[in-house]
Amino acid sequence: MKKFFQEFKSFAIKGNLIDIAVGVIIGAAFNNVVNVLVKKILMPPLSLLTEGVNLHEKKYVLRQATEVSAEVAIGYGELVEVLIDFVIVAFTIFVVVKGFNRFKTKAQDPKNKNVETPREIELLSNLEKLMQEQNELLKKK
């Protein structure tokens, strides 16, 4: 049991737990941004293209409502709306991650003089050069 708590302490102290918490918080904030983007920016022009058709209200009625029973219907319009939201969210996340990866690649390139290379990457690059030189010397022998 003591080993379990030591592992948990090691996990929490190393920053993994904090990284996860920060990711969740940023994800929630990003979700709000994407929701506004979808509902207030992208959906109004789409509704103009569909001549004001509200997808949320589209349904296939299986049984009409009566005085005794409620209406039974399949709400396919809401599913279509959620799928459109999903595609927009997925595309937005793709574009953001692609942009971050591009900047990350530039930052990790020791030959790129426009971005300051982190010290660890610079050291690894120097080690790689030394190993290549050493391999060339060993091949000559």
Order of alpha helices (4+ residues) and beta strands (2+ residues): alpha-alpha-alpha-beta-beta-alpha-alpha
